[in-house]
Amino acid sequence: MRRIRGLELNESARYTYDVVPSIVSSKAIAIDYDARTENIYWTDYNSKAILRGKFNSNVSAVVYRGLVTPDGMAIDWIGNYIYYTDSTLAAVGMMSLDGYYGLPLVRSHLSQPRAIALDPSNGMMYWTDWGSPAKIERSCMSGRKRELLVNTSLIYPNGLTLDLPSNVMYWVDAKLDTLERSRLDGSSRKVLVRYSAAPSIHPFSLTLHASYLYWTDWKLKGIVRVSLKSLDTQRIVTTLSSLDRPMGIAVYNAHRKTGTNGCSSNNGGCQQICLAERTGKRCDCSYGTLNTDGKTCNVSDRYVLYSDIDSVRAITFTPHDDREATYAVETTEIPYGVDYAADLDMVFWTEQEAQRIMRAPQRPGSQSVVVLDSHLTKPVSVAYDWMAGNLFFSDMATCIGRTLEPSSIE
């Protein structure tokens, strides 16, 4: 989906309108809304990122790059975090709304995690998995106390939504053409609707509003609504003839969702990340390790920098720390050579395709600056002389090295 569109929730609504008018380079998959900041968040398949934008604005901002297939996403409206699934990385993770802090939470015994839904008041998260066998699971929002809820008669559990006041979850299966529900612990499972007759359906994303369930459907190329009071009454709310595969769906409500948990006040007292649990909360660190006070983080001053396809990343020297590398700098082109100037707190890197050398402070979201973009063909390596303040680099096409004086790189 290259546009994010809206539809009024009333009986006479038939037509959609642009909410975020132009995201031409994007392929939005999952979507959610944060009433506190009035931001729309979506996962983007093309840029492998999470983005955000305002209503009726062409301006979008990258929150986080580095995902591979970001399928599901949900906003924690109490702790102010983003939770996501990545089917290629086989992971459930989280990050702050600005993308600065983030952690993978669940990575073992996952195959293709898809939809994700949150119950932040109780510190719980729920997700579906297309693996073999397909399943629906939940855990605390810290990733701990994981529970298997459903793992039979499932093939492609695509959409998942929670009715928290009723202690019920709903899901749709795109292969079995079913709409089902159970209690939040997986008990009292019931098939509500089985679409065995034509036209067949292919539900993708599911949401709940009042007494209606809504889902996007690839075969019907539209949005389908089902009344929970009359399940045999199905209505195609709108067809989107210009779209082959409508993706994510979320209900916009101007009133902020309410609730409290261990993270709702002052980030739970945590320096970096607060993870809600059934009882209380747990602090964690995206950068560094948790100190003995259980709240603050000990950030290492030694780490390895390396270039990835869209970023420069950092790995600490902390023994037995198996967490993923954190972002040092996001880049718009593929970085090659990289070095760090401690006295400037600056990362330098080369970009062959753009034929330039760049620099930026070592933190995600920082502004990159061009150091040199002339007389370069294939800049490869770069090295910073911390004694004289010079920057050395080599060009693979010309087979020569050059030096930039301190005045040129600052």
C-alpha positions as CSV (number, residue, x, y, z in Angstrom):
1,M,0.0,0.0,0.0
2,R,1.6,3.3,-1.1
3,R,-1.0,5.5,0.5
4,I,-2.5,5.6,4.0
5,R,-6.2,6.3,3.7
6,G,-9.1,6.8,6.0
7,L,-12.8,5.9,6.1
8,E,-15.5,7.3,8.4
9,L,-17.1,4.8,10.7
10,N,-20.7,5.4,9.9
11,E,-23.4,3.6,8.0
12,S,-23.3,5.9,5.0
13,A,-19.5,5.9,4.6
14,R,-18.5,4.6,1.2
15,Y,-15.5,6.6,0.1
16,T,-11.9,6.8,1.4
17,Y,-9.7,9.8,1.6
18,D,-6.0,10.3,1.9
19,V,-4.7,10.6,5.5
20,V,-1.0,10.6,4.6
21,P,-1.3,11.6,1.0
22,S,2.0,10.6,-0.5
23,I,4.3,7.8,0.6
24,V,5.3,6.9,-3.0
25,S,8.5,5.1,-2.1
26,S,6.9,3.2,0.7
27,K,5.0,-0.1,1.0
28,A,3.1,0.3,4.2
29,I,2.2,-2.9,6.0
30,A,1.2,-2.5,9.6
31,I,-0.3,0.8,11.0
32,D,-1.2,2.3,14.4
33,Y,-2.0,5.7,15.8
34,D,-0.7,7.5,18.9
35,A,-3.3,10.0,20.2
36,R,-0.8,11.6,22.6
37,T,1.5,12.8,19.8
38,E,-1.1,12.7,17.0
39,N,1.3,10.7,15.0
40,I,0.5,7.8,12.6
41,Y,3.1,5.0,12.7
42,W,3.6,2.4,10.0
43,T,6.0,-0.3,9.0
44,D,7.5,0.0,5.6
45,Y,8.5,-3.1,3.6
46,N,10.6,-1.2,1.0
47,S,12.8,0.8,3.4
48,K,12.7,-2.0,6.0
49,A,11.9,0.6,8.6
50,I,9.2,2.1,10.9
51,L,8.0,5.6,9.9
52,R,5.7,8.2,11.2
53,G,3.7,11.1,9.9
54,K,0.9,13.5,10.7
55,F,-2.6,13.6,9.4
56,N,-2.9,15.4,6.0
57,S,0.9,15.9,5.8
58,N,3.3,14.7,3.1
59,V,6.1,14.8,5.6
60,S,7.2,11.5,7.1
61,A,10.1,10.7,9.3
62,V,12.1,7.5,9.7
63,V,11.8,6.3,13.3
64,Y,14.0,3.2,12.9
65,R,15.8,1.4,10.1
66,G,17.4,-2.1,10.2
67,L,14.3,-4.3,10.1
68,V,14.0,-6.8,7.3
69,T,10.3,-7.8,7.0
70,P,8.4,-5.6,9.5
71,D,5.0,-7.3,9.5
72,G,3.2,-6.3,12.7
73,M,3.3,-3.2,14.9
74,A,1.4,-1.8,17.9
75,I,1.8,1.3,20.0
76,D,2.1,1.0,23.7
77,W,-0.1,4.0,24.6
78,I,0.9,3.9,28.3
79,G,4.7,3.4,28.2
80,N,5.0,5.3,24.9
81,Y,6.9,2.5,23.0
82,I,6.5,0.7,19.7
83,Y,6.3,-3.1,19.6
84,Y,6.8,-4.9,16.3
85,T,7.3,-8.3,14.7
86,D,9.8,-9.1,11.9
87,S,9.1,-12.4,10.1
88,T,12.5,-12.6,8.4
89,L,14.4,-11.9,11.6
90,A,12.0,-14.2,13.4
91,A,11.7,-11.7,16.3
92,V,9.4,-9.7,18.4
93,G,11.0,-6.4,19.5
94,M,10.3,-3.0,20.9
95,M,11.7,0.6,20.6
96,S,11.0,4.0,21.9
97,L,8.8,6.3,19.8
98,D,11.8,8.2,18.6
99,G,13.7,5.0,17.7
100,Y,16.6,5.9,19.9
101,Y,16.3,2.9,22.3
102,G,15.2,-0.5,21.3
103,L,15.5,-4.2,22.1
104,P,14.7,-7.6,20.7
105,L,12.4,-9.3,23.2
106,V,11.5,-12.8,21.8
107,R,13.8,-14.6,19.3
108,S,13.7,-18.3,20.2
109,H,11.2,-20.8,18.8
110,L,9.7,-18.3,16.4
111,S,9.3,-18.9,12.7
112,Q,7.3,-16.1,11.0
113,P,5.7,-13.8,13.6
114,R,3.0,-11.8,12.1
115,A,0.4,-9.7,14.0
116,I,0.9,-8.2,17.4
117,A,-1.5,-6.7,19.9
118,L,-0.9,-5.2,23.4
119,D,-2.5,-5.1,26.8
120,P,-0.3,-2.6,28.4
121,S,-2.4,-2.1,31.5
122,N,-1.6,-5.7,32.4
123,G,1.9,-5.6,30.9
124,M,1.1,-8.3,28.3
125,M,1.7,-8.6,24.5
126,Y,0.1,-11.2,22.1
127,W,1.3,-12.3,18.7
128,T,0.6,-14.7,15.9
129,D,3.2,-17.0,14.1
130,W,2.9,-18.6,10.7
131,G,5.4,-21.3,11.6
132,S,4.8,-25.0,11.6
133,P,2.8,-25.4,13.6
134,A,1.2,-22.0,13.4
135,K,0.4,-20.5,16.8
136,I,-0.7,-17.6,18.9
137,E,1.4,-16.8,22.0
138,R,1.7,-14.1,24.7
139,S,4.2,-12.9,27.2
140,C,4.9,-10.0,29.4
141,M,5.9,-6.9,27.5
142,S,9.5,-7.7,28.6
143,G,9.4,-11.0,26.7
144,R,9.4,-13.0,29.9
145,K,6.8,-15.5,31.1
146,R,5.9,-16.6,27.6
147,E,2.8,-18.8,27.1
148,L,1.5,-20.8,24.2
149,L,-2.2,-20.0,23.7
150,V,-3.3,-21.7,20.5
151,N,-1.4,-24.1,18.2
152,T,-4.1,-26.3,16.5
153,S,-6.3,-25.7,13.4
154,L,-4.2,-22.7,12.4
155,I,-2.4,-22.1,9.1
156,Y,-2.1,-18.4,8.4
157,P,-3.2,-16.5,11.5
158,N,-3.0,-13.1,9.9
159,G,-4.9,-10.5,11.9
160,L,-5.2,-10.3,15.7
161,T,-7.1,-7.9,17.9
162,L,-8.0,-7.7,21.6
163,D,-11.2,-6.8,23.4
164,L,-9.7,-6.0,26.7
165,P,-12.9,-5.1,28.7
166,S,-14.3,-8.5,27.7
167,N,-11.1,-10.5,28.2
168,V,-11.4,-11.8,24.6
169,M,-9.1,-12.0,21.5
170,Y,-10.1,-12.3,17.9
171,W,-8.1,-13.5,14.9
172,V,-8.6,-14.3,11.3
173,D,-6.9,-17.1,9.3
174,A,-6.1,-16.3,5.6
175,K,-5.9,-19.9,4.6
176,L,-8.8,-21.4,6.5
177,D,-11.0,-18.4,5.8
178,T,-12.1,-18.3,9.5
179,L,-12.9,-15.7,12.1
180,E,-12.3,-17.0,15.6
181,R,-12.2,-15.9,19.2
182,S,-11.1,-17.2,22.6
183,R,-10.4,-15.8,26.0
184,L,-7.1,-14.1,26.5
185,D,-5.6,-17.2,28.0
186,G,-6.6,-19.2,24.9
187,S,-9.5,-21.1,26.5
188,S,-13.1,-21.2,25.2
189,R,-12.0,-21.1,21.6
190,K,-14.9,-20.8,19.1
191,V,-15.1,-20.4,15.3
192,L,-17.4,-17.5,14.8
193,V,-17.6,-17.5,11.0
194,R,-16.2,-20.0,8.4
195,Y,-16.3,-18.7,4.9
196,S,-16.6,-21.9,2.9
197,A,-18.8,-20.5,0.1
198,A,-17.9,-18.0,-2.6
199,P,-16.7,-15.4,-2.6
200,S,-13.7,-16.6,-0.6
201,I,-11.7,-14.2,1.5
202,H,-8.1,-13.4,2.3
203,P,-8.1,-11.3,5.5
204,F,-4.9,-9.6,6.3
205,S,-5.2,-7.1,9.2
206,L,-8.0,-7.0,11.9
207,T,-9.2,-4.4,14.3
208,L,-12.1,-3.9,16.7
209,H,-14.3,-0.9,17.3
210,A,-17.5,-0.9,19.4
211,S,-19.4,-4.1,18.5
212,Y,-17.8,-4.4,15.0
213,L,-14.8,-6.2,13.6
214,Y,-13.1,-4.8,10.6
215,W,-10.5,-6.4,8.4
216,T,-8.6,-5.6,5.2
217,D,-9.1,-8.3,2.5
218,W,-6.8,-9.1,-0.5
219,K,-9.3,-11.1,-2.5
220,L,-12.2,-8.7,-2.0
221,K,-9.8,-5.7,-2.3
222,G,-11.6,-3.8,0.4
223,I,-12.5,-3.5,4.1
224,V,-15.0,-6.0,5.5
225,R,-17.1,-5.3,8.6
226,V,-18.8,-8.0,10.8
227,S,-21.2,-7.2,13.6
228,L,-20.5,-9.2,16.8
229,K,-24.2,-9.1,17.5
230,S,-25.1,-10.7,14.2
231,L,-22.2,-12.7,12.9
232,D,-24.1,-13.8,9.8
233,T,-24.3,-10.2,8.7
234,Q,-21.2,-9.4,6.7
235,R,-20.8,-6.1,4.8
236,I,-18.1,-4.9,2.6
237,V,-17.7,-1.4,3.8
238,T,-15.6,-0.2,0.9
239,T,-13.8,-1.6,-2.1
240,L,-10.4,-0.3,-3.0
241,S,-10.2,-1.0,-6.7
242,S,-6.9,0.8,-7.1
243,L,-5.2,-1.6,-4.6
244,D,-4.6,-5.3,-5.0
245,R,-3.6,-5.9,-1.4
246,P,-4.9,-3.5,1.3
247,M,-2.7,-4.0,4.3
248,G,-2.9,-2.7,7.9
249,I,-5.9,-1.3,9.5
250,A,-6.4,0.6,12.8
251,V,-9.1,2.7,14.3
252,Y,-8.4,6.4,14.8
253,N,-9.8,7.8,18.0
254,A,-9.0,11.3,19.1
255,H,-9.5,10.4,22.7
256,R,-6.3,9.0,24.2
257,K,-6.5,5.5,25.5
258,T,-6.2,5.3,29.3
259,G,-4.6,3.0,31.8
260,T,-1.6,2.7,34.1
261,N,1.2,0.3,34.7
262,G,4.7,0.2,36.2
263,C,6.0,2.3,33.3
264,S,3.3,5.0,33.2
265,S,5.0,7.5,35.5
266,N,8.5,8.9,34.7
267,N,9.4,5.9,32.5
268,G,9.1,3.7,35.6
269,G,12.3,5.3,37.0
270,C,14.3,3.6,34.2
271,Q,17.1,5.4,32.6
272,Q,16.6,3.9,29.1
273,I,13.9,1.3,28.7
274,C,10.9,0.4,30.9
275,L,9.2,-2.9,30.1
276,A,5.8,-3.5,31.7
277,E,5.0,-6.8,33.3
278,R,2.0,-8.4,34.9
279,T,3.1,-7.1,38.3
280,G,5.3,-4.0,38.1
281,K,8.0,-3.4,35.5
282,R,11.5,-4.2,34.5
283,C,14.2,-1.8,33.4
284,D,16.6,-2.7,30.6
285,C,19.3,-1.0,28.5
286,S,19.6,-0.6,24.8
287,Y,23.1,0.8,25.2
288,G,25.3,-0.7,27.9
289,T,24.3,-3.0,30.8
290,L,21.9,-2.6,33.7
291,N,23.5,-1.5,36.9
292,T,22.9,-3.2,40.3
293,D,20.3,-0.6,41.1
294,G,18.1,-2.1,38.5
295,K,17.4,1.3,36.9
296,T,20.4,2.9,35.4
297,C,22.7,1.7,32.6
298,N,26.5,1.4,32.5
299,V,27.4,2.4,29.0
300,S,30.6,1.0,27.7
301,D,33.2,3.4,26.3
302,R,34.7,0.6,24.2
303,Y,32.9,-0.9,21.2
304,V,33.3,-2.1,17.7
305,L,31.9,-0.1,14.8
306,Y,30.9,-1.8,11.6
307,S,29.0,-0.8,8.5
308,D,25.8,-2.4,7.5
309,I,23.5,-1.9,4.5
310,D,21.8,1.2,5.8
311,S,23.7,2.2,9.0
312,V,26.8,2.1,11.0
313,R,26.3,-0.1,14.1
314,A,28.1,-0.7,17.4
315,I,28.8,-3.8,19.4
316,T,30.1,-3.5,22.9
317,F,32.9,-5.6,24.4
318,T,30.7,-6.8,27.2
319,P,31.3,-10.6,27.6
320,H,28.3,-12.9,27.0
321,D,26.1,-10.0,25.8
322,D,24.1,-11.6,22.9
323,R,21.9,-8.7,22.2
324,E,21.8,-7.2,18.7
325,A,24.1,-4.4,17.7
326,T,22.7,-0.9,18.3
327,Y,22.6,1.9,15.9
328,A,25.5,4.4,15.9
329,V,24.4,6.3,12.8
330,E,21.7,5.9,10.2
331,T,22.7,6.3,6.5
332,T,20.8,7.0,3.3
333,E,23.3,5.1,1.2
334,I,25.4,1.9,1.8
335,P,28.4,2.8,4.0
336,Y,31.7,1.2,3.4
337,G,34.7,2.4,5.4
338,V,34.1,3.7,8.9
339,D,36.0,5.3,11.7
340,Y,35.3,7.2,14.9
341,A,36.8,10.4,16.2
342,A,36.5,10.3,20.0
343,D,37.6,13.9,20.5
344,L,34.8,15.1,18.1
345,D,32.3,12.4,19.1
346,M,31.9,11.9,15.4
347,V,31.5,8.9,13.1
348,F,33.0,9.1,9.6
349,W,32.1,6.8,6.7
350,T,32.4,6.5,2.9
351,E,29.5,6.0,0.5
352,Q,30.6,4.6,-2.9
353,E,27.3,5.0,-4.8
354,A,27.0,8.6,-3.7
355,Q,30.7,9.2,-4.1
356,R,31.2,11.1,-0.9
357,I,32.5,11.0,2.7
358,M,30.0,11.7,5.5
359,R,30.1,12.4,9.2
360,A,27.5,12.5,12.0
361,P,27.4,12.4,15.8
362,Q,27.2,8.9,17.1
363,R,23.5,8.5,18.0
364,P,20.5,7.5,16.0
365,G,18.5,10.3,14.4
366,S,21.5,12.6,14.2
367,Q,21.9,14.8,11.2
368,S,24.5,13.6,8.6
369,V,26.8,16.2,7.0
370,V,28.8,15.8,3.8
371,V,32.6,16.1,4.4
372,L,33.7,15.7,0.8
373,D,31.7,15.0,-2.4
374,S,34.1,16.2,-5.1
375,H,36.8,14.3,-7.0
376,L,35.7,11.0,-5.6
377,T,34.8,7.9,-7.6
378,K,34.8,4.9,-5.3
379,P,35.8,6.0,-1.8
380,V,36.5,2.9,0.2
381,S,38.3,3.3,3.5
382,V,38.6,6.1,5.9
383,A,40.8,6.6,9.0
384,Y,40.9,9.4,11.5
385,D,44.3,10.6,12.9
386,W,43.4,11.5,16.5
387,M,46.7,13.1,17.1
388,A,46.8,15.6,14.3
389,G,43.1,15.7,13.6
390,N,43.5,14.7,9.9
391,L,41.2,12.4,8.0
392,F,42.7,9.9,5.6
393,F,40.8,8.1,2.9
394,S,41.4,5.9,-0.2
395,D,39.6,5.8,-3.5
396,M,39.5,2.4,-5.2
397,A,39.1,3.8,-8.7
398,T,42.1,6.1,-8.6
399,C,44.2,3.9,-6.3
400,I,45.3,6.9,-4.3
401,G,44.9,8.2,-0.8
402,R,44.3,11.7,0.3
403,T,44.2,13.7,3.5
404,L,41.7,16.2,4.8
405,E,42.9,18.9,7.2
406,P,41.0,19.4,10.5
407,S,39.4,22.6,9.2
408,S,37.8,20.6,6.4
409,I,36.3,17.8,8.5
410,E,34.8,19.9,11.3
